């Protein structure tokens, strides 16, 4: 069993004070920083780009777990790599050639993640599982923070865990969307080892980040 890791989403942070917010996450025990990149096209919202990631990277020693919800994604991979992304996660629907996008991320020396929306079947990525480092299961429809967790995606996590075990593969299974203290336990039981959470980490228990991270990790 892999160690449970927490990747707080800065989508729920105070955007007027991001430098302090990521430092709070680091001192609070976060394992990485989750950065949601949205383009207003692939998903109906706009967030941050490479310059912000580059500026923030100088103030944290944590891995930057960058989730690209942009299309076409391939031509932007290098920009986010150069900005400081350590893990680059893309959607199969956002690239014309998933294999070449995976290879590009690898050539840049970064870890490769593939994200599956709630309606996207695992079959889409089966042939690539040996090449990637992470599968991100979306437990909401991507595009907005604060949405309600969709428990039906846990069957997808279990199926993925079974394939991973049978083929003796070593990728991480991450989940993102409405993660709180209750459903995090179910996600871990299903096979997840990285939890992405925003609102719960920044807002619960009067914003006690350390306590909230510890609660999410505990089974």
C-alpha positions as CSV (number, residue, x, y, z in Angstrom):
1,X,0.0,0.0,0.0
2,X,1.4,3.4,-1.0
3,X,1.6,6.2,1.5
4,X,-1.4,8.5,1.4
5,X,-0.4,11.9,0.1
6,X,-2.3,15.2,0.1
7,X,-2.2,17.6,-2.8
8,X,-4.1,20.8,-1.8
9,X,-5.7,22.7,-4.6
10,X,-4.8,26.3,-4.6
11,X,-8.1,27.0,-6.4
12,X,-9.5,27.5,-2.9
13,X,-6.6,29.6,-1.6
14,X,-6.6,33.4,-1.1
15,X,-5.5,34.5,-4.5
16,X,-4.5,37.9,-3.2
17,X,-1.9,36.2,-1.0
18,X,-0.8,33.0,-2.8
19,X,2.8,33.1,-1.7
20,X,1.8,32.9,2.0
21,X,-0.9,30.4,1.2
22,X,1.5,27.9,-0.4
23,X,3.9,28.4,2.5
24,X,1.1,27.6,4.9
25,X,0.4,24.4,3.0
26,X,4.1,23.4,3.2
27,X,4.4,24.0,6.9
28,X,1.0,22.3,7.4
29,X,2.3,19.0,6.0
30,X,1.1,19.1,2.3
31,X,2.9,16.6,0.1
32,X,2.6,18.6,-3.1
33,X,0.7,21.7,-4.5
34,X,-2.2,21.0,-6.9
35,X,-2.6,23.7,-9.5
36,X,-5.8,23.7,-11.6
37,X,-5.2,25.3,-15.0
38,X,-8.4,26.2,-16.9
39,X,-8.7,27.9,-20.2
40,X,-12.4,28.9,-20.4
41,X,-12.6,26.6,-23.5
42,X,-12.0,23.0,-22.5
43,X,-13.8,23.8,-19.2
44,X,-16.0,26.8,-18.5
45,X,-13.7,28.8,-16.3
46,X,-10.4,30.6,-16.4
47,X,-7.6,30.3,-13.8
48,X,-3.8,30.8,-13.8
49,X,-1.1,30.4,-16.4
50,X,2.7,29.8,-16.5
51,X,3.8,33.2,-15.1
52,X,2.0,32.6,-11.8
53,X,3.3,29.1,-11.4
54,X,6.9,30.3,-12.1
55,X,6.5,33.0,-9.5
56,X,5.1,30.7,-6.9
57,X,7.6,27.9,-7.5
58,X,10.4,30.1,-6.1
59,X,8.6,30.1,-2.7
60,X,8.1,26.3,-2.2
61,X,10.1,23.2,-2.2
62,X,7.1,21.0,-2.8
63,X,6.3,19.3,-6.0
64,X,3.9,21.2,-8.3
65,X,1.1,18.9,-9.4
66,X,-0.2,20.8,-12.4
67,X,-3.6,19.7,-13.9
68,X,-4.0,21.1,-17.4
69,X,-7.7,21.5,-18.3
70,X,-6.8,23.2,-21.6
71,X,-7.3,22.3,-25.2
72,X,-5.4,21.8,-27.5
73,X,-3.0,20.9,-24.7
74,X,0.0,19.7,-26.6
75,X,1.4,23.1,-27.6
76,X,1.3,24.3,-24.0
77,X,3.2,21.4,-22.3
78,X,6.6,23.0,-22.7
79,X,5.5,26.3,-21.2
80,X,4.1,24.7,-18.1
81,X,7.2,22.5,-17.8
82,X,9.5,25.5,-18.0
83,X,7.3,27.4,-15.4
84,X,8.0,24.7,-12.8
85,X,5.4,21.9,-13.1
86,X,6.8,18.6,-11.7
87,X,3.8,16.5,-12.6
88,X,1.8,17.5,-15.8
89,X,-1.6,15.9,-16.0
90,X,-3.6,16.1,-19.2
91,X,-7.0,14.9,-20.5
92,X,-7.2,12.4,-23.4
93,X,-9.9,14.5,-25.0
94,X,-7.6,17.6,-25.1
95,X,-4.9,16.2,-27.4
96,X,-5.0,14.9,-30.9
97,X,-2.3,12.3,-30.1
98,X,-2.2,11.2,-26.5
99,X,0.9,9.1,-27.0
100,X,2.9,12.0,-28.4
101,X,1.8,14.3,-25.6
102,X,2.9,11.6,-23.0
103,X,6.3,11.3,-24.8
104,X,6.7,15.1,-24.8
105,X,6.1,15.4,-21.0
106,X,8.6,12.6,-20.5
107,X,11.2,14.2,-22.8
108,X,11.0,17.3,-20.6
109,X,11.8,15.2,-17.6
110,X,8.4,15.6,-15.9
111,X,6.0,13.0,-14.4
112,X,3.0,12.2,-16.6
113,X,-0.5,12.2,-15.4
114,X,-3.7,11.4,-17.3
115,X,-7.1,12.7,-16.0
116,X,-10.4,10.9,-16.5
117,X,-13.6,12.9,-16.3
118,X,-16.5,11.2,-14.6
119,X,-17.9,10.0,-17.9
120,X,-14.6,8.9,-19.4
121,X,-14.0,5.2,-19.5
122,X,-10.7,3.6,-18.3
123,X,-10.5,1.8,-21.7
124,X,-9.2,5.1,-23.2
125,X,-5.9,4.9,-21.2
126,X,-5.4,1.1,-20.8
127,X,-2.6,1.0,-23.5
128,X,-0.8,3.9,-21.8
129,X,-0.7,2.7,-18.2
130,X,2.8,1.4,-18.4
131,X,4.1,4.8,-19.7
132,X,2.5,7.1,-17.1
133,X,3.1,8.0,-13.5
134,X,-0.4,9.0,-12.3
135,X,-4.1,8.6,-13.1
136,X,-6.3,11.5,-11.9
137,X,-9.9,10.4,-11.4
138,X,-12.2,13.4,-11.4
139,X,-15.0,13.0,-8.9
140,X,-16.8,16.1,-10.2
141,X,-17.2,17.6,-13.7
142,X,-14.1,19.7,-14.0
143,X,-14.3,23.5,-14.3
144,X,-15.3,24.8,-10.9
145,X,-14.3,24.4,-7.2
146,X,-16.8,23.5,-4.5
147,X,-18.8,20.9,-6.3
148,X,-20.4,17.8,-4.7
149,X,-18.5,14.5,-4.8
150,X,-19.7,11.9,-7.2
151,X,-19.5,8.5,-5.4
152,X,-20.1,6.5,-8.5
153,X,-16.5,7.2,-9.7
154,X,-15.1,5.0,-6.9
155,X,-16.0,1.9,-9.1
156,X,-13.6,3.3,-11.6
157,X,-10.9,3.6,-8.9
158,X,-11.4,0.0,-7.9
159,X,-11.2,-1.2,-11.5
160,X,-8.0,0.8,-12.0
161,X,-6.5,-0.6,-8.7
162,X,-7.3,-4.2,-9.9
163,X,-5.6,-3.6,-13.2
164,X,-2.6,-2.1,-11.5
165,X,-2.3,-5.0,-9.2
166,X,-2.7,-7.7,-11.9
167,X,-0.1,-6.0,-14.2
168,X,2.2,-5.1,-11.3
169,X,2.3,-1.4,-12.4
170,X,3.4,1.4,-10.2
171,X,1.4,4.6,-11.1
172,X,-0.3,6.8,-8.5
173,X,-4.1,7.0,-8.3
174,X,-5.2,10.5,-7.5
175,X,-8.8,11.8,-7.0
176,X,-10.1,15.3,-7.2
177,X,-13.5,16.8,-6.7
178,X,-15.5,17.5,-3.5
179,X,-13.1,15.6,-1.3
180,X,-13.9,15.9,2.4
181,X,-13.2,14.0,5.7
182,X,-16.0,11.5,5.0
183,X,-15.5,10.5,1.4
184,X,-11.7,10.6,1.6
185,X,-11.9,7.4,3.6
186,X,-14.0,5.7,0.9
187,X,-11.6,6.9,-1.8
188,X,-8.6,5.5,0.1
189,X,-10.4,2.2,0.7
190,X,-11.1,2.1,-3.1
191,X,-7.4,2.4,-3.9
192,X,-6.6,6.1,-4.1
193,X,-3.2,7.2,-2.7
194,X,-3.3,10.9,-3.5
195,X,-6.1,13.1,-2.4
196,X,-6.7,16.6,-4.0
197,X,-8.7,18.9,-1.8
198,X,-9.3,22.6,-1.7
199,X,-12.3,23.8,0.3
200,X,-11.9,21.2,3.1
201,X,-8.2,22.1,3.6
202,X,-8.5,25.8,3.5
203,X,-11.9,26.3,5.2
204,X,-12.6,23.5,7.6
205,X,-11.7,23.8,11.4
206,X,-11.3,27.6,11.1
207,X,-8.7,27.1,8.4
208,X,-6.4,24.8,10.5
209,X,-4.5,23.4,7.5
210,X,-2.3,21.0,9.5
211,X,-5.3,19.5,11.3
212,X,-7.3,19.2,8.0
213,X,-4.4,17.5,6.2
214,X,-4.0,15.0,9.1
215,X,-7.7,14.3,9.1
216,X,-7.8,13.6,5.4
217,X,-4.9,11.2,5.6
218,X,-6.3,9.2,8.5
219,X,-8.4,6.2,7.6
